[in-house]
């Protein structure tokens, strides 16, 4: 998961809602997301979110890193 990706929330409060990753802190294993339904910014643990769709910019970076 990287900045700009869409995620699906898996925690109790926001289960099933789609959000956009604003920040991803690898050391604390947290993400800050903007939830589209409630228009709120929340901080969740990375384990409480499931990757829904990779942003096009991140796809290019991933493709270049494989080559």
Secondary structure as the mmCIF struct_conf table of DSSP 4:
data_model
#
loop_
_struct_conf.conf_type_id
_struct_conf.id
_struct_conf.beg_label_comp_id
_struct_conf.beg_label_asym_id
_struct_conf.beg_label_seq_id
_struct_conf.end_label_comp_id
_struct_conf.end_label_asym_id
_struct_conf.end_label_seq_id
TURN_TY1_P TURN_TY1_P1 UNK A 3 UNK A 4
STRN STRN1 UNK A 6 UNK A 9
BEND BEND1 UNK A 11 UNK A 12
TURN_TY1_P TURN_TY1_P2 UNK A 13 UNK A 16
STRN STRN2 UNK A 18 UNK A 25
TURN_TY1_P TURN_TY1_P3 UNK A 26 UNK A 29
STRN STRN3 UNK A 30 UNK A 35
TURN_TY1_P TURN_TY1_P4 UNK A 36 UNK A 39
STRN STRN4 UNK A 40 UNK A 45
HELX_RH_3T_P HELX_RH_3T_P1 UNK A 46 UNK A 48
STRN STRN5 UNK A 49 UNK A 53
HELX_RH_AL_P HELX_RH_AL_P1 UNK A 56 UNK A 66
#
